[in-house]
Amino acid sequence: MSIPENKPRKQIILGAYLGGVNHHTLWHLPEAGSQIDFSSFEHTARTAERGRFDFFFLAEGLALRERDGEVFDQDVVGRPDTFTVLASLAAVTDHLGLAGTINSTFNEPYELARQLASLDHLSGGRAAWNVVTSFDAFTGANFRRGGFLDRSERYERAAETLATVRELWDSWADDDLVIDKEAGVFAPRGAGAFRHSGPQFDVAGRFGVPRPPQGHPVILQAGVSPQGRDFAAAGSDAIFSPYGRFEEAREYYVDVKARAARLGRNPDHLKILPSASFVLGDTEAEARERSRWVREEQVPGRTAQILLEQIWNRDLSGYDPEGPLPDVEPLVDAPPFIAGRALIHADRPATVARLRARAQAEGLSLRQTAIEEFTRGSFVGTPAQVADALDDFVQRDGSDGFVLGSHLVPTGLDEFVDRVVPLLQERGSLRAEYSGSTLRDNLGLPAPVRADSARAEVTPAGV
């Protein structure tokens, strides 16, 4: 590995991702643990903290998925509420950031601001929010409003939700929590007063939780489309990149950092983090054989059919998984055959054409095509080879770090922490000890400047 001349060595950011019941995790193995028991979350979080990771991350699904009207296990099924899990983990960790995926389409700003500020207080400044939107009426049916928002509208709502939440956090000054027992003053008269009027929300009142220890919990987002990239570049502290191949990742890295700079931000204050997995072996050959086994276990024939049904939008159960790709065209205007799936193919015919071209060029079967298309990018090799590859990816600006997941819950991360982390620490690319007290400190992010205009002189009804 060679680091560009005169460039300081970057510190690798690491997040730990605990996968759900889906094709990324081998949840069917005898040695796999529960997706519901607190012990699984605790084990992964404690292991990540032992490895000096920056944060623990949870995805969240708001509806069980359906295939042709029947529920199937390709989702984060049965997982407890994210806030409850993260608040519980705050009690058994000391430094690890606690990041949760919380939907901005179906939650109200006051509720979101209160929950996240509470988590930040309970954890001593370690909360992070992955801001996501929801796209389909199937998920919306679980909520009072129902329906869904068009792409432009959901980004408008998300942007105003985030702005309103920040106004609520800023409605308290850092020194507003007086607690003067002798004078009988808990907080000054204006503490927590806010007013927001906009296209999405018209709210006024008093925010009930003092300013979070971080000022604002860390904001995570993802964005692939131009609109999504602009939204993430404008409002987030870190972005989950969808690109695992270096050239694509580097192009995305440069593009999003440039967008942030054009918006007047310091690009170094926007961290780019793709998801990744790993497979280790005592030799490279052993690691590659193990990786081959894992990928084939992740995507057996039936799973391959279901994954490709998301693209074709039709029943593919009549096609041989070991045979060629289906010769029928995708159904573009039909209702979703797979409902509740977060993966959307805006141009199904183009995606099918791309998969067919690759399958023909590489001689791939239906199942092999699904494996190549849907399994997460892996770092495969000996511990030294994986450490080299991770470090090289980051130092050459493919990313600022990774969100690492394992095919085995909850013990899969142990091997990485025991065998790869020490090598990264030896070369100075990963901290040996935590240096800060908050997640922002450890990520190298500045404290947000409080908006003085956030406080409004309002008297809510009943006060």
KAWO-V84619 format. One record per residue. N is the residue number from 1. RES is the residue in one letter. PHI is phi in whole degrees, -180 to 180 (NA if undefined). NEAR is the number of other ideal C-beta (glycine too) atoms within 8 Angstrom. D_FIRST is the distance of its C-alpha to the first C-alpha in Angstrom with 2 decimals. Layout:
[[N/RES/PHI/NEAR/D_FIRST] [N/RES/PHI/NEAR/D_FIRST]]
This chain:
[[1/M/NA/6/0.00] [2/S/-127/3/3.78] [3/I/-92/8/6.70] [4/P/-50/7/9.88] [5/E/-60/4/12.24] [6/N/66/3/14.95] [7/K/-104/7/13.78] [8/P/-66/3/14.43] [9/R/-69/8/12.22] [10/K/-79/8/13.79] [11/Q/-87/8/15.54] [12/I/-74/13/15.09] [13/I/-87/12/18.56] [14/L/-128/14/19.73] [15/G/-115/16/23.01] [16/A/-108/16/24.74] [17/Y/-110/11/26.74] [18/L/-98/13/29.72] [19/G/-72/10/30.60] [20/G/-103/12/34.17] [21/V/-82/11/36.28] [22/N/-159/10/34.51] [23/H/-75/10/32.46] [24/H/-82/10/29.23] [25/T/-111/15/30.83] [26/L/-89/10/32.55] [27/W/-69/8/35.49] [28/H/-86/4/37.82] [29/L/-69/8/36.37] [30/P/-57/3/38.69] [31/E/-84/6/36.07] [32/A/-71/10/35.28] [33/G/-91/11/36.81] [34/S/-71/6/38.99] [35/Q/-92/12/37.94] [36/I/-120/7/40.82] [37/D/-61/6/41.24] [38/F/-61/7/39.99] [39/S/-58/9/38.50] [40/S/-68/14/35.70] [41/F/-66/12/34.74] [42/E/-64/11/35.14] [43/H/-61/11/33.00] [44/T/-64/14/30.03] [45/A/-66/14/30.44] [46/R/-64/10/30.84] [47/T/-65/13/27.77] [48/A/-62/15/25.68] [49/E/-68/12/27.18] [50/R/-61/7/26.48] [51/G/-87/11/22.77] [52/R/60/12/23.14] [53/F/-67/11/22.70] [54/D/-81/11/24.08] [55/F/-155/15/26.61] [56/F/-107/17/28.39] [57/F/-127/13/29.21] [58/L/-122/13/32.18] [59/A/-84/9/33.03] [60/E/-150/11/36.74] [61/G/-111/13/39.09] [62/L/-99/8/42.54] [63/A/-157/9/44.23] [64/L/-67/8/44.13] [65/R/-80/13/43.15] [66/E/-128/12/45.74] [67/R/-119/11/45.81] [68/D/53/6/49.09] [69/G/88/4/50.71] [70/E/-116/6/49.51] [71/V/-69/6/46.95] [72/F/-137/8/43.94] [73/D/-87/7/41.12] [74/Q/-134/11/38.13] [75/D/-160/11/37.83] [76/V/-78/10/37.41] [77/V/-89/10/40.83] [78/G/73/5/42.97] [79/R/-72/12/40.42] [80/P/-63/6/42.14] [81/D/-55/5/42.13] [82/T/-60/12/38.86] [83/F/-61/10/40.45] [84/T/-64/8/42.25] [85/V/-63/14/39.17] [86/L/-66/16/37.12] [87/A/-64/12/40.09] [88/S/-67/11/40.47] [89/L/-68/14/36.82] [90/A/-61/13/37.37] [91/A/-81/6/39.75] [92/V/-118/8/37.35] [93/T/-132/13/34.20] [94/D/-119/4/33.87] [95/H/-125/7/30.65] [96/L/-70/14/29.26] [97/G/-66/14/29.76] [98/L/-127/16/32.12] [99/A/-112/16/31.56] [100/G/-128/15/34.08] [101/T/-88/11/34.66] [102/I/-129/15/38.12] [103/N/-76/11/39.91] [104/S/-94/12/41.27] [105/T/-80/12/43.74] [106/F/-113/9/46.02] [107/N/-118/10/45.79] [108/E/-94/6/47.62] [109/P/-55/13/46.03] [110/Y/-62/10/48.23] [111/E/-63/8/47.35] [112/L/-63/14/43.59] [113/A/-61/14/43.70] [114/R/-67/12/45.77] [115/Q/-65/10/43.64] [116/L/-72/14/40.33] [117/A/-64/16/41.89] [118/S/-63/10/43.39] [119/L/-62/16/40.09] [120/D/-65/14/38.54] [121/H/-66/11/41.48] [122/L/-64/8/41.52] [123/S/-97/12/37.83] [124/G/72/9/37.89] [125/G/93/13/35.77] [126/R/-126/15/33.26] [127/A/-85/18/34.46] [128/A/-143/15/32.60] [129/W/-122/13/34.14] [130/N/-88/14/32.53] [131/V/-82/14/35.06] [132/V/-128/10/35.92] [133/T/-116/12/38.85] [134/S/-117/13/40.94] [135/F/-117/10/41.84] [136/D/-130/10/44.57] [137/A/-69/8/48.21] [138/F/-59/10/47.63] [139/T/-71/13/45.73] [140/G/-62/14/48.09] [141/A/-64/8/51.04] [142/N/-78/7/50.10] [143/F/-123/8/50.79] [144/R/-58/3/53.94] [145/R/-71/6/53.02] [146/G/62/7/51.92] [147/G/60/6/50.72] [148/F/-159/11/47.50] [149/L/-110/11/46.34] [150/D/-63/6/45.18] [151/R/-53/9/41.60] [152/S/-63/7/42.65] [153/E/-69/8/44.97] [154/R/-70/14/42.56] [155/Y/-71/12/40.09] [156/E/-62/10/43.07] [157/R/-64/13/44.11] [158/A/-62/13/40.62] [159/A/-64/11/40.27] [160/E/-73/12/43.71] [161/T/-59/15/43.18] [162/L/-63/12/40.11] [163/A/-63/9/41.99] [164/T/-68/15/45.04] [165/V/-59/12/43.15] [166/R/-65/12/41.65] [167/E/-61/12/45.18] [168/L/-66/15/46.43] [169/W/-61/14/43.80] [170/D/-83/11/44.77] [171/S/-71/14/48.46] [172/W/-105/14/48.20] [173/A/-80/8/47.29] [174/D/-62/7/45.21] [175/D/-104/5/48.41] [176/D/-75/12/50.75] [177/L/-83/9/50.85] [178/V/-78/9/53.60] [179/I/50/7/55.25] [180/D/-90/8/58.04] [181/K/-69/5/60.31] [182/E/-68/4/63.12] [183/A/-84/5/63.34] [184/G/72/6/62.74] [185/V/-113/8/59.96] [186/F/-88/7/57.00] [187/A/-156/11/55.50] [188/P/-66/7/56.81] [189/R/-58/3/58.87] [190/G/-86/7/56.24] [191/A/-60/13/53.43] [192/G/79/12/51.90] [193/A/-76/13/54.05] [194/F/-148/16/52.46] [195/R/-148/8/53.51] [196/H/-136/11/51.51] [197/S/-132/5/53.05] [198/G/-155/9/51.10] [199/P/-61/4/51.21] [200/Q/-96/8/49.82] [201/F/-137/11/51.10] [202/D/-134/6/54.12] [203/V/-132/10/54.00] [204/A/-154/9/55.40] [205/G/170/9/55.90] [206/R/-127/11/54.43] [207/F/-79/14/51.02] [208/G/-89/5/51.49] [209/V/-122/10/48.25] [210/P/-57/11/47.30] [211/R/-51/11/44.18] [212/P/-62/15/41.05] [213/P/-54/8/39.18] [214/Q/-85/14/36.19] [215/G/82/11/38.64] [216/H/-127/9/37.21] [217/P/-53/13/35.22] [218/V/-63/17/31.72] [219/I/-106/13/32.00] [220/L/-113/14/29.70] [221/Q/-148/14/30.21] [222/A/-138/12/28.93] [223/G/-158/13/29.66] [224/V/-115/6/29.05] [225/S/-68/7/32.13] [226/P/-54/5/32.64] [227/Q/-65/10/35.20] [228/G/-65/11/33.00] [229/R/-66/13/30.09] [230/D/-64/10/32.60] [231/F/-61/13/34.10] [232/A/-68/13/30.84] [233/A/-65/15/29.67] [234/A/-80/11/33.09] [235/G/-121/10/33.67] [236/S/-114/12/30.70] [237/D/-94/12/28.34] [238/A/-150/15/25.73] [239/I/-124/15/25.48] [240/F/-81/12/24.66] [241/S/-82/12/22.73] [242/P/-90/7/23.79] [243/Y/-107/9/20.71] [244/G/-103/9/18.15] [245/R/-83/7/16.74] [246/F/-59/8/14.04] [247/E/-62/6/16.16] [248/E/-65/9/19.25] [249/A/-64/15/17.72] [250/R/-64/11/16.42] [251/E/-62/9/19.91] [252/Y/-64/12/21.62] [253/Y/-57/13/19.68] [254/V/-65/9/20.70] [255/D/-65/9/24.19] [256/V/-70/15/25.07] [257/K/-63/11/23.85] [258/A/-67/9/25.94] [259/R/-62/12/28.87] [260/A/-63/14/28.71] [261/A/-63/10/28.74] [262/R/-65/6/31.73] [263/L/-88/8/33.49] [264/G/87/4/33.21] [265/R/-96/10/30.54] [266/N/-77/7/27.59] [267/P/-59/9/24.61] [268/D/-69/5/22.74] [269/H/-94/9/25.60] [270/L/-124/15/24.85] [271/K/-94/11/22.09] [272/I/-108/13/20.69] [273/L/-136/15/20.30] [274/P/-76/15/20.11] [275/S/-84/13/21.46] [276/A/-157/13/19.54] [277/S/-127/13/20.38] [278/F/-148/12/18.79] [279/V/-139/11/19.99] [280/L/-109/13/19.14] [281/G/-153/14/20.33] [282/D/-70/4/20.52] [283/T/-130/7/19.19] [284/E/-63/9/17.36] [285/A/-62/7/20.80] [286/E/-64/9/22.52] [287/A/-65/15/20.25] [288/R/-68/11/20.78] [289/E/-67/9/24.47] [290/R/-65/11/24.72] [291/S/-64/11/23.08] [292/R/-60/8/25.60] [293/W/-64/8/28.39] [294/V/-61/11/27.47] [295/R/-64/10/27.37] [296/E/-71/9/30.66] [297/E/-69/10/32.23] [298/Q/-67/13/31.24] [299/V/-129/14/32.94] [300/P/-70/9/36.06] [301/G/-56/8/38.49] [302/R/-65/7/40.52] [303/T/-64/12/37.57] [304/A/-60/15/36.20] [305/Q/-60/14/39.60] [306/I/-65/12/39.76] [307/L/-62/14/36.33] [308/L/-75/16/37.28] [309/E/-63/14/40.69] [310/Q/-65/12/39.04] [311/I/-89/12/38.21] [312/W/-73/14/41.37] [313/N/58/13/43.51] [314/R/-158/10/45.87] [315/D/-68/7/46.67] [316/L/-116/11/44.52] [317/S/-67/5/45.88] [318/G/-84/4/47.75] [319/Y/-100/9/44.66] [320/D/-70/5/43.18] [321/P/-58/12/39.64] [322/E/-93/7/38.86] [323/G/-98/7/40.46] [324/P/-72/7/39.48] [325/L/-63/10/39.01] [326/P/-57/9/42.34] [327/D/-91/4/44.33] [328/V/-89/6/45.92] [329/E/-90/5/44.83] [330/P/-69/12/43.72] [331/L/-91/10/46.45] [332/V/-83/7/45.68] [333/D/-100/3/48.72] [334/A/-75/8/49.57] [335/P/-58/3/49.23] [336/P/-59/9/45.94] [337/F/-75/14/46.05] [338/I/-106/12/43.32] [339/A/-105/10/44.37] [340/G/89/12/42.36] [341/R/-88/10/38.94] [342/A/-74/5/36.51] [343/L/-86/5/34.81] [344/I/-118/6/36.68] [345/H/-108/8/36.43] [346/A/-65/3/38.14] [347/D/-126/6/38.42] [348/R/-62/12/39.13] [349/P/-59/9/40.12] [350/A/-67/7/36.93] [351/T/-66/11/34.85] [352/V/-61/13/36.99] [353/A/-61/8/36.65] [354/R/-65/8/32.86] [355/L/-66/13/32.91] [356/R/-65/9/35.47] [357/A/-64/8/33.51] [358/R/-68/11/30.42] [359/A/-61/14/32.62] [360/Q/-69/7/34.38] [361/A/-67/6/31.34] [362/E/-106/6/29.62] [363/G/66/5/32.83] [364/L/-94/8/32.42] [365/S/-80/10/35.34] [366/L/-57/17/36.37] [367/R/-66/12/34.65] [368/Q/-63/9/31.43] [369/T/-65/15/31.42] [370/A/-64/14/31.94] [371/I/-60/13/29.09] [372/E/-68/9/26.67] [373/E/-82/9/28.18] [374/F/-115/8/28.65] [375/T/-81/11/26.20] [376/R/-69/9/23.46] [377/G/-58/9/19.86] [378/S/-118/10/18.33] [379/F/-99/11/15.14] [380/V/-123/10/16.21] [381/G/155/13/15.24] [382/T/-71/11/15.42] [383/P/-53/10/14.87] [384/A/-66/8/11.69] [385/Q/-66/10/10.38] [386/V/-68/15/11.77] [387/A/-61/12/10.41] [388/D/-60/9/6.73] [389/A/-66/10/8.07] [390/L/-59/13/10.26] [391/D/-65/13/8.17] [392/D/-62/9/5.91] [393/F/-58/12/9.49] [394/V/-75/15/11.07] [395/Q/-64/13/9.20] [396/R/-94/10/9.60] [397/D/64/8/13.16] [398/G/-80/10/13.78] [399/S/-170/13/15.65] [400/D/-103/10/16.45] [401/G/165/12/16.38] [402/F/-145/15/18.08] [403/V/-104/14/21.54] [404/L/-96/14/21.20] [405/G/-124/15/24.08] [406/S/-124/12/25.04] [407/H/-75/12/27.46] [408/L/-123/11/29.56] [409/V/-101/14/31.59] [410/P/-104/13/31.64] [411/T/-93/9/29.77] [412/G/-62/11/26.68] [413/L/-73/14/24.57] [414/D/-55/8/25.45] [415/E/-63/8/23.02] [416/F/-64/15/20.00] [417/V/-65/12/21.38] [418/D/-75/7/22.18] [419/R/-115/10/19.08] [420/V/-101/13/16.01] [421/V/-54/12/17.20] [422/P/-59/8/17.51] [423/L/-70/11/13.88] [424/L/-68/13/12.93] [425/Q/-68/12/15.81] [426/E/-61/6/14.87] [427/R/-88/8/11.69] [428/G/82/6/13.98] [429/S/-97/12/12.79] [430/L/-142/11/16.06] [431/R/-57/9/19.51] [432/A/-89/5/21.36] [433/E/-142/5/24.65] [434/Y/-69/7/26.05] [435/S/-103/6/26.94] [436/G/-116/7/29.26] [437/S/-100/5/32.38] [438/T/-124/11/31.89] [439/L/-63/16/29.35] [440/R/-58/14/29.28] [441/D/-57/11/28.50] [442/N/-70/13/25.53] [443/L/-85/13/24.15] [444/G/73/6/24.70] [445/L/-103/10/27.47] [446/P/-73/5/30.66] [447/A/-71/7/34.03] [448/P/-68/8/35.97] [449/V/-79/4/38.90] [450/R/-69/10/42.10] [451/A/-79/8/44.24] [452/D/-63/5/47.60] [453/S/-77/4/49.38] [454/A/-65/12/48.48] [455/R/-75/11/51.52] [456/A/-116/9/54.64] [457/E/-84/5/58.15] [458/V/-127/10/59.22] [459/T/-122/3/61.53] [460/P/-61/8/60.75] [461/A/-58/3/63.71] [462/G/89/3/65.08] [463/V/-101/5/63.65]]
